[in-house]
Amino acid sequence: MTVALSLRGVGLTRDGRDILDSIDWDVCAGERWIVLGPNGSGKTSLVRIASFQVHPSRGDVAVLGEQLGRTDIRRLRNRIGLASSALSDQLRPTLLAEDVVVTAKHGALEPWWHTYDDADRAEARRCLERMGVGHLAARSFGTLSSGERQRVLLARTLLGAPGVILLDEPSAGLDLGGREELVRSLAALAAVVDAPPVVFVTHHVEEIPPGFTHVLLVREGRIVAAGPLEETLTEAALSSLFGLPLRLRRTDGRWSAIAL
C-alpha cells in the first residue's frame, strides 16, 4: 500500500520541553485518519511537522515519498492540502472565495503575487462546487458564515490534486450548525474512492465524520494508540486519553462521549 505520510522517531523539543517524542506513524492511500487528544497534547505540532511547516528536533519525516531535509519543501508543500484556523486568520477578509481557493496553487495568501489563468479559476470553482459552496465564489471571505468559510478552506485543500490533506482543527469556533456542515462535507470527501488520504485533527469524538477509517490518540506528545477506528477507539482508551471515566457510544454512524 502506498504510504503518503511517514514519521519515524519524530520528536520536537522547545525550551527544554518535549512537545512531541517517539512518534512513529504512517498514513496510507485510501485512509482517513482522526487525530484525537486533549489540549496541549501536540496535535497541531504534529500537523505542522507533517506539512513541512516546522522541522522536527529529531527523527525522519517523508511526505509523498520525499524526505524532509532532502527535497525542495517549497515545491512539495503545493502537494499538501492544508486547512487550519490559523490559515483562516491570515486571509484578508475582502478576498473573494474563488481567490482563497486559487491561490493554493502556489501556497500564497494573495492573488497578486502570481498569475492565474482561466483554467486555474475554473478548477477553483469546481473545488468550491465539490464542497457545496460554488455559489459563494464571488463573495468576500469575511462576509461568509464560519461554516461557509471552513468549507471554502476545504475546497482550497483540493486544488491541484494534492497527495494528502491535513486539517488542523477546522471546526474551531464553529457553532453547532457550522460543525454539522463541516462533518457532512468531510463525510462526502471520505466517500470519494480516489480522494487523497485525509488527516483530521479534533478534540471531540462527536466531530468524527462517517467514512473515516483510522484514529491516532495523542497525549502529552506521545502516541497512546493508533489503528483502525472501530478497534482502537474504545471507552477504556478514550477515558485514559482524557483522564476521566467516559461512556462512548455510536449511533447511526456518529460517535458521542459523556463523562460518568
DACORJO-V433594 format. One record per residue. N is the residue number from 1. OMEGA is omega in radians with two decimals (* if undefined). BURIAL is 1 if it has 9 or more other ideal C-beta (glycine too) atoms within 8 Angstrom, else 0. D_LAST is the distance of its C-alpha to the last C-alpha in Angstrom with 2 decimals. Layout:
BEGIN
n->{N:N}
omega->{OMEGA:OMEGA}
burial->{BURIAL:BURIAL}
d_last->{D_LAST:D_LAST}
END
This chain:
BEGIN
n->{1:2:3:4:5:6:7:8:9:10:11:12:13:14:15:16:17:18:19:20:21:22:23:24:25:26:27:28:29:30:31:32:33:34:35:36:37:38:39:40:41:42:43:44:45:46:47:48:49:50:51:52:53:54:55:56:57:58:59:60:61:62:63:64:65:66:67:68:69:70:71:72:73:74:75:76:77:78:79:80:81:82:83:84:85:86:87:88:89:90:91:92:93:94:95:96:97:98:99:100:101:102:103:104:105:106:107:108:109:110:111:112:113:114:115:116:117:118:119:120:121:122:123:124:125:126:127:128:129:130:131:132:133:134:135:136:137:138:139:140:141:142:143:144:145:146:147:148:149:150:151:152:153:154:155:156:157:158:159:160:161:162:163:164:165:166:167:168:169:170:171:172:173:174:175:176:177:178:179:180:181:182:183:184:185:186:187:188:189:190:191:192:193:194:195:196:197:198:199:200:201:202:203:204:205:206:207:208:209:210:211:212:213:214:215:216:217:218:219:220:221:222:223:224:225:226:227:228:229:230:231:232:233:234:235:236:237:238:239:240:241:242:243:244:245:246:247:248:249:250:251:252:253:254:255:256:257:258:259:260}
omega->{-3.12:3.11:-3.14:-3.09:-3.13:3.06:-3.12:3.10:-3.04:3.06:3.11:-3.12:3.10:3.12:3.09:-3.13:3.10:3.07:3.02:3.12:3.03:-3.14:3.00:-3.01:3.05:3.00:-3.03:3.11:3.11:-3.11:3.06:-3.00:2.90:3.00:-2.97:3.09:-3.13:3.05:3.08:-3.10:3.11:-3.07:-3.12:3.10:3.12:3.13:-3.14:3.06:-3.12:-3.14:3.11:3.05:-3.12:3.05:3.09:3.06:-3.13:3.10:-3.09:3.11:3.08:3.09:3.11:3.09:-3.14:-3.06:3.09:-3.09:-3.12:-3.12:3.08:-3.04:3.11:3.12:-3.06:3.13:3.14:3.10:3.11:3.08:-3.05:3.04:3.14:3.08:3.10:3.10:3.13:-3.13:-3.11:-3.06:3.11:-3.07:-3.10:3.11:3.10:3.14:3.12:3.13:3.08:-3.10:-3.01:-3.13:3.07:-3.12:-3.13:-3.12:-3.07:3.10:3.14:-3.07:-3.03:3.14:-3.11:3.11:-3.14:-3.12:-3.09:-3.14:3.11:-3.09:3.07:3.10:3.11:3.14:3.08:3.11:3.09:3.10:-3.11:3.11:3.06:-3.13:3.13:-3.13:-3.12:-3.02:-3.08:3.12:3.07:-3.09:-3.09:-3.14:-3.11:3.03:3.14:3.13:3.12:3.12:-3.13:3.12:3.02:3.11:3.05:3.09:3.12:-3.11:-3.06:-3.06:3.04:3.10:-3.13:3.12:3.11:3.13:-3.13:-3.09:-3.08:3.11:3.14:-3.13:-3.11:3.10:-3.14:2.99:-3.07:-3.14:3.13:3.12:-3.12:3.04:3.14:3.14:3.12:3.13:-3.14:3.08:3.10:3.11:-3.13:-3.09:3.14:-3.00:-3.07:3.09:3.12:3.06:-3.07:3.01:-3.06:-3.14:3.14:3.01:-2.85:3.10:3.14:-3.10:-3.13:-3.11:2.98:3.12:3.08:-2.88:-3.01:3.10:3.04:3.14:-3.04:3.10:3.10:3.03:-3.13:3.08:3.09:3.14:3.11:3.11:3.11:-3.00:-3.02:3.11:-2.97:-3.11:-3.14:3.08:-3.12:-3.12:-3.12:3.11:3.10:-3.11:-3.06:3.04:3.05:-3.11:-3.10:2.99:-3.10:3.14:3.03:-3.11:3.12:3.07:-3.14:-3.11:3.03:3.14:3.05:3.10:3.09:*}
burial->{0:0:1:1:1:1:1:0:1:1:1:1:1:0:0:0:0:0:1:1:0:0:1:1:1:0:1:1:1:0:1:1:1:1:1:1:1:1:0:0:1:1:1:1:1:1:1:1:1:1:1:1:0:0:0:1:0:0:1:1:1:1:1:1:0:1:0:1:0:0:1:0:0:0:0:1:1:1:1:1:1:1:1:1:1:0:1:1:0:0:1:0:0:0:1:1:1:1:1:1:1:1:1:1:1:0:0:1:0:0:1:0:0:0:0:1:0:0:0:1:1:0:1:1:1:0:1:1:1:0:1:0:1:0:0:1:1:0:1:1:1:0:0:1:0:1:1:1:1:1:1:1:1:1:1:1:1:1:1:0:0:1:1:1:1:1:1:1:1:1:1:0:0:1:0:0:0:1:1:0:1:1:1:1:1:1:1:1:1:1:0:0:0:0:0:1:1:1:1:1:1:1:0:0:1:0:1:1:1:0:0:1:1:1:1:1:1:1:1:0:1:1:1:1:1:1:0:0:1:0:0:1:1:0:0:0:1:1:1:1:1:0:0:0:0:1:1:1:0:0:0:0:0:1:1:1:1:0:0:0}
d_last->{40.36:41.18:39.05:38.66:36.76:36.83:35.60:36.69:35.91:35.13:34.34:34.61:35.43:35.98:37.31:36.68:32.98:31.75:29.91:30.01:31.13:32.07:31.05:32.36:31.64:33.64:33.34:35.72:37.47:35.52:32.08:29.49:27.04:23.76:23.38:19.80:18.68:17.75:20.54:23.40:22.77:26.26:25.73:28.50:30.81:30.40:31.50:34.33:35.65:35.37:37.30:39.97:39.25:38.67:40.25:38.10:39.20:39.51:39.13:40.42:39.37:40.99:40.58:42.57:44.63:45.62:44.73:43.95:47.00:49.35:49.31:49.96:46.48:47.90:48.91:45.75:43.42:44.97:43.54:39.94:38.25:36.08:34.08:32.04:31.44:33.93:36.55:36.05:36.75:39.95:41.45:44.04:42.87:46.32:46.20:46.41:43.59:46.19:47.14:43.55:43.53:47.10:46.95:44.47:47.60:48.51:45.16:46.59:45.26:48.52:50.92:54.14:53.72:54.53:56.39:54.69:56.70:56.29:54.61:51.93:51.20:51.25:48.64:46.48:46.72:45.80:42.64:41.77:42.50:40.26:37.30:38.36:39.80:43.45:44.52:43.33:45.70:48.03:45.42:44.78:41.50:40.73:41.12:38.42:34.92:32.11:31.29:35.01:35.49:32.80:34.47:37.81:36.46:35.26:38.80:40.15:38.40:40.28:43.76:46.09:44.27:41.89:41.05:37.39:35.10:32.68:30.30:28.77:25.98:28.21:25.49:25.48:26.43:26.25:25.10:23.31:26.71:27.86:24.79:25.25:28.96:28.28:25.98:28.74:31.37:29.68:29.12:32.83:33.80:31.82:33.72:37.08:38.36:40.57:38.26:37.79:34.65:31.91:29.41:26.75:24.77:21.53:18.27:16.39:15.90:16.69:20.15:21.01:24.14:25.18:27.78:26.39:26.88:25.55:22.92:23.41:20.49:21.80:20.70:23.22:26.07:25.65:24.64:21.58:22.19:24.46:25.61:25.39:22.36:21.28:21.77:20.37:17.23:14.78:11.09:12.49:14.77:12.53:10.04:13.36:14.88:12.72:12.01:8.27:5.73:5.53:6.41:10.08:12.56:16.29:18.39:22.10:22.11:19.45:16.12:12.90:9.48:6.44:3.81:0.00}
END
